Each structure stands twice: as structure tokens, then as C-alpha cells.
């Protein structure tokens, strides 16, 4: 009995050691640095929250999330519905859509820069077609709105496949008998989508939105490489304070704020899912 009780603990011991060393210790260090200041243990948070840079970074992060996530969801569900029909050649389209999953955010940003740079592919094509007289500029503080647009396009292209894969898996798990029954009763394609596909796809939708929303608060590489501090975001400010300002305390404060925000959002999503399932269970 003792051996049977010890064996499971021994099996999970490497995983616990990994979590303690590579996750637990850094989290503890982040808390320690964030709450360490000669003027008081909350002084770092007072400084950050009163900073104009933090307010701009927080606002930009929220705006990017509010734009990127809905656009990605719409594109992902349209592509998932298209691929799920399994028409001839759908596998080729599936590979094309999923290709950006193999790219890091740094690689995606560099590809976007090679397209939208003054001597990039877009300007070369437009100049060759005589549609413009001189190159269009997308980068620089004077072209901040265009930088914002390029960041959005890059993130939509880079991360939509993640949402797409989750939704496609959800679509393929739906029992086709429901849709066949709907055809017998004369449901239109739109009515089948609203009344059958969408409700059955709800768990996958919530999972995709949860993952994408959490990642949206950690957006960094694409923004930093394409816009630098022209467009400040929370993760970018963390990097800036740690590397350029050499202030680990403020950087840890930013990191802790991001962690709390992602935890709150995750808790909200999970709480919402749980409450809805409980309501449905009571009704049934």
C-alpha cells in the first residue's frame, strides 16, 4: 500500500520540480521586485499607474485586442466552415491557412516589414503599375495610424490560424445527424448555422476566444519590431524598462499587471462557461 501511494508522487515529482524552478521561482522573484521600493512597497504601482506611458500602453493593448480578436474570429469561422465542407482541394487550402502557425511573431513582423517598407514589395508593385508617384510610408511617428494598421494586419494574418484550428476541430466533432435532420425539416443554410452549428460550436468558440484574448494582452514582438515605442503596449513597456532603462522593479510591476489582467480575463471566461452550463443543466 505504501509503495502504491508513493509511486504516483514519484511520477509527478519531475513535473512539480520543473514548475517550481522554472515557473514558481520566477513568479516569486517578480512579486519581490514589484513590491520592493525604498519609498514604500506600493510605490512602484503608484508610479506605473500615474505614468502617461502606462495609460497609453494599456489603451493601445485594449484597442488592438478589441479590433484584432473580432476580425480574427470572423475570418477563422468563415474559413473553418469552408474547409469543413471537404470539397476537392480543401487540404491544400488547409495547409495554406495553417502555414503562419509555424512562424514566430518576429518572423511575421519581418515579413510584414519587407512588404510595407518604402522599398518593399507593395511599393514596388504600385510604382510599377503607375498607381502612385512616390513610395507610401507606413512606418515612423508621423505615420502612426498606418503603423497601427500594419500591426493589425500582421497579427490577423499570424494568429488567425490558431483560432481557425480550434473552430475547425469543433466543427468536425459535430454529429452530422443533426444537420441531416435539419435538411429533412427544410432548414435553410443560415438557419442550420444559427440554430444547430453555432450552439454546438459554443465550447470551441469560448476556448478560442479565451486563448486569443490571453495572448492579446501579451502582444509584443510584432508591435516592437514594426513600431517600436511609437505604439506602446504593456509587454513592450515591460521589455523597455528591463532592457533599456535597466529597472527590474518597474519591469516586474508591468509583468505583474499583465499577469493579473490575464488571470482576471481567464477567470471571467471560465466563470461564464461554468455558470451557463449550470443553468442549462438546471433547465434540462
ROLUM-899597 format. One record per residue (C-alpha): x, y, z. Coordinates in steps of 0.001 Angstrom, whole numbers, plus 500000, padded with zeros to 6 digits. Layout:
% residues N
- X/Y/Z
...
This chain:
% residues 284
- 500000/500000/500000
- 502815/502344/500824
- 504513/501699/497508
- 501236/502289/495670
- 500861/505587/497494
- 504438/506732/496853
- 504613/505764/493159
- 502179/508445/491896
- 504078/511102/493850
- 507397/509952/492369
- 505914/510083/488863
- 504735/513683/489201
- 507826/514815/491102
- 509779/515847/487927
- 506809/517932/486749
- 506493/519572/490173
- 510227/520295/490234
- 510015/521852/486762
- 507079/524049/487786
- 508803/525116/490984
- 512137/526006/489333
- 511049/527498/486017
- 507660/528978/486930
- 507329/529237/490694
- 510705/530851/491361
- 510381/533499/488572
- 506880/534386/489803
- 508166/534750/493357
- 511037/536926/492108
- 508622/539085/490107
- 506459/539689/493172
- 509525/540516/495238
- 510865/543038/492719
- 507465/544619/492038
- 506860/545315/495727
- 510397/546483/496503
- 510958/550240/496689
- 512682/552492/499224
- 509674/554831/499334
- 507154/552098/500077
- 506016/548663/498938
- 503297/550106/496652
- 505400/552930/495230
- 506200/551055/492002
- 502495/550580/491302
- 501747/554246/492108
- 504435/555324/489674
- 503268/552987/486902
- 499551/553780/487224
- 500216/557528/487222
- 502510/557281/484203
- 501255/558512/480847
- 503230/555708/479178
- 501288/553077/481109
- 497954/554686/480254
- 498846/554795/476563
- 500191/551236/476625
- 497090/549940/478380
- 494790/551782/475956
- 496706/550578/472885
- 496669/546992/474162
- 492894/547158/474691
- 492268/548776/471294
- 494407/546198/469482
- 492556/543395/471257
- 489121/544858/470500
- 489970/545130/466808
- 492099/542040/466223
- 490092/539430/468151
- 486682/540001/466440
- 488306/540222/462990
- 490247/537022/463605
- 487140/535252/464863
- 485066/536212/461811
- 487806/535164/459373
- 488511/531957/461306
- 484898/530792/461443
- 484373/531571/457742
- 487494/529620/456790
- 486596/526760/459144
- 483119/526453/457588
- 484663/526497/454112
- 487280/523837/454863
- 484799/521693/456781
- 482783/521164/453589
- 485701/518982/452402
- 485417/519956/448761
- 488046/518899/446261
- 491363/520529/447099
- 490342/521583/450619
- 493508/520032/452086
- 495701/522420/450086
- 493733/525364/451461
- 494053/523907/454949
- 497853/523829/454661
- 497944/527387/453301
- 495800/528703/456161
- 497799/526838/458806
- 501229/527919/457478
- 501519/531038/459724
- 501329/528749/462771
- 504926/527784/462027
- 506072/531416/462127
- 507141/533300/465230
- 505888/536820/465843
- 509376/538122/464969
- 509351/536329/461612
- 505843/537573/460849
- 506874/541147/461665
- 509930/540937/459397
- 507805/539595/456544
- 505343/542462/457011
- 508163/544990/457041
- 509532/543596/453774
- 506076/544143/452265
- 505242/547609/453631
- 508712/549201/453787
- 509377/552198/451475
- 511356/549886/449170
- 509164/546877/449961
- 507128/544682/447657
- 503907/546707/447948
- 505508/549979/446888
- 507430/548285/444070
- 504238/546792/442663
- 502263/550049/442970
- 505077/552066/441360
- 505405/549575/438529
- 501660/549802/437862
- 501932/553629/437946
- 499274/553776/440668
- 501488/556011/442832
- 504165/558597/442036
- 506336/558027/445104
- 506574/555325/447785
- 503982/555163/450530
- 505354/555365/454064
- 503865/553088/456714
- 506440/553398/459475
- 507533/556299/461647
- 505920/558502/464277
- 504330/560740/461619
- 502568/557682/460167
- 501359/556206/463447
- 497888/555341/462139
- 499423/553411/459236
- 501730/551594/461645
- 498672/550632/463652
- 497048/549256/460502
- 500140/547206/459578
- 500312/545773/463126
- 496645/544757/462932
- 497069/543135/459505
- 500157/541257/460671
- 498523/539965/463845
- 495362/538922/461993
- 497438/537014/459432
- 499755/535474/462032
- 497295/534370/464727
- 494034/533678/462858
- 495156/530082/462095
- 495213/529332/465833
- 491547/530294/466170
- 490797/528540/462878
- 492261/525196/464044
- 490239/525253/467283
- 486986/526092/465473
- 487615/523516/462729
- 488158/520818/465352
- 484864/521859/466958
- 483026/521715/463619
- 484368/518259/462839
- 483153/516975/466207
- 479525/517951/465468
- 477341/514949/464710
- 476184/515198/461080
- 472852/513573/462016
- 471686/516918/463444
- 472335/518645/460130
- 470718/515807/458162
- 467620/516080/460341
- 467564/519844/459727
- 467635/519197/455960
- 464629/516911/456299
- 462706/519666/458109
- 463620/522166/455411
- 466074/524351/457344
- 467971/526893/455256
- 471769/527032/455419
- 471620/530163/457585
- 469038/528635/459953
- 471168/525481/460328
- 474162/527641/461197
- 472286/529729/463776
- 470155/527002/465355
- 472492/523993/465209
- 476111/524696/464276
- 476655/527808/466385
- 475177/526418/469658
- 477098/523141/469304
- 480258/525081/468470
- 479965/527270/471567
- 482582/525407/473705
- 485142/525675/470890
- 484300/529337/470347
- 484792/530152/474020
- 488074/528206/474118
- 489364/530016/471021
- 488351/533421/472359
- 489912/532657/475739
- 493260/531637/474261
- 493330/534534/471805
- 492301/537133/474409
- 495015/535991/476809
- 497606/536194/474036
- 496324/539640/473023
- 497445/541087/476363
- 500916/539650/475747
- 501354/541079/472234
- 504924/542277/471876
- 507145/541109/469008
- 505058/542378/466114
- 504435/545788/467698
- 508002/546280/468889
- 509650/545387/465563
- 507213/547327/463377
- 506519/550377/465536
- 508924/550386/468484
- 507614/552793/471106
- 505535/554708/468561
- 502798/552301/469634
- 503336/551347/473258
- 501825/548133/474646
- 502078/546595/478096
- 504519/543819/477167
- 506600/546314/475198
- 506874/548599/478225
- 507991/545622/480310
- 510800/544962/477846
- 511677/548671/477612
- 512031/549128/481368
- 514025/545923/481803
- 516431/546260/478863
- 516733/549957/478094
- 516017/551573/481488
- 517660/548718/483439
- 514923/548967/486059
- 513849/545468/487042
- 511404/546742/489662
- 509233/548702/487232
- 509565/545956/484621
- 508351/543412/487187
- 505467/545701/488067
- 504373/545761/484419
- 504771/541977/484197
- 502666/541500/487318
- 499938/543787/485955
- 499826/541741/482726
- 499636/538518/484760
- 496757/539849/486881
- 494858/541038/483790
- 495209/537668/482056
- 494175/535863/485259
- 491064/538040/485636
- 490083/537519/481991
- 490638/533770/482252
- 488602/533631/485456
- 485801/535611/483778
- 485678/533285/480772
- 485781/530115/482856
- 483205/531502/485308
- 480896/532428/482439
- 481189/528987/480837
- 480576/527223/484141
- 477543/529341/485022
- 475981/528776/481576
- 476494/525009/481797
- 474932/525007/485269
- 471928/526985/484002
- 471473/524602/481092
- 471716/521643/483468
- 469041/523105/485772
- 466715/523812/482832
- 467097/520303/481470
